[in-house]
Amino acid sequence: MKPEEVIEVLNEILDVLGCSHYSNSWEYIAVDTAIQALEKQIPKKPKTDDNRILCPTCNLLIAYNKSIEQHCWTCGQNLEGCVIE
């Protein structure tokens, strides 16, 4: 299964359990944590600001002029289109 498909199933589980983002139940916290981890596996295009390349999730400076990482080393976000130039 692709991460997007698993996220959809997990959101359906939250609906069945009757959990919302206001819930403090351990079920909600566990499923929400899994969803957040899966979302970081889905490649996202880095943000660019002048010559800087920023993580689209946490806005950390990843590189200047070129990117050398496939994942953000702070939050773990999978980065799309990162190649060593």
C-alpha positions in Angstrom: 0.0 0.0 0.0 1.1 3.5 -0.7 1.4 5.9 2.3 -1.6 7.9 1.0 -3.8 4.8 1.0 -2.7 3.9 4.6 -3.4 7.5 5.7 -6.9 7.2 4.2 -7.6 3.9 6.1 -6.3 5.4 9.4 -8.5 8.4 9.0 -11.5 6.1 8.5 -10.5 4.3 11.7 -10.5 7.6 13.6 -14.0 8.2 12.2 -15.2 4.8 13.3 -13.7 5.3 16.8 -15.3 8.8 16.9 -12.0 10.5 17.6 -11.3 14.1 16.6 -8.3 16.3 16.7 -9.6 17.5 20.1 -9.4 14.0 21.6 -6.7 13.2 24.1 -7.4 9.4 23.9 -4.5 7.1 23.5 -6.2 5.7 20.4 -6.3 9.1 18.7 -2.7 9.9 19.7 -1.4 6.6 18.4 -3.2 6.8 15.0 -2.4 10.5 14.6 1.3 9.8 15.2 1.2 7.1 12.6 -0.5 9.5 10.1 2.2 12.2 10.8 5.0 9.6 10.2 3.4 8.4 7.0 2.9 12.0 5.7 6.6 12.5 6.0 7.3 9.5 3.7 5.4 11.2 0.9 8.0 13.3 -1.1 7.4 17.0 -1.0 9.1 19.6 -3.1 11.5 21.8 -1.0 10.7 25.5 -0.7 13.1 27.9 -2.3 13.9 31.3 -1.0 16.5 33.2 -3.1 19.3 30.6 -3.2 18.3 28.8 -0.1 16.4 25.5 -0.1 14.1 24.9 2.9 12.2 21.9 4.2 8.5 22.2 3.3 7.5 20.8 6.7 9.7 22.5 9.3 11.2 25.3 7.2 14.8 24.3 8.2 17.5 25.5 5.8 18.5 22.3 4.0 21.1 23.7 1.6 22.4 26.8 -0.1 22.4 26.7 -3.9 21.9 22.9 -4.1 20.5 20.2 -2.0 22.5 17.2 -0.9 20.0 15.4 1.3 17.0 13.3 0.4 15.4 13.8 3.8 15.3 16.7 6.2 17.7 15.8 9.0 15.5 17.6 11.6 11.9 16.4 10.9 12.6 13.4 8.5 10.5 14.8 5.6 11.2 13.0 2.4 12.2 15.6 -0.2 11.3 15.5 -3.8 13.8 16.1 -6.6 17.0 16.4 -4.5 20.1 15.6 -6.4 23.7 16.5 -6.0 24.7 18.9 -8.7 
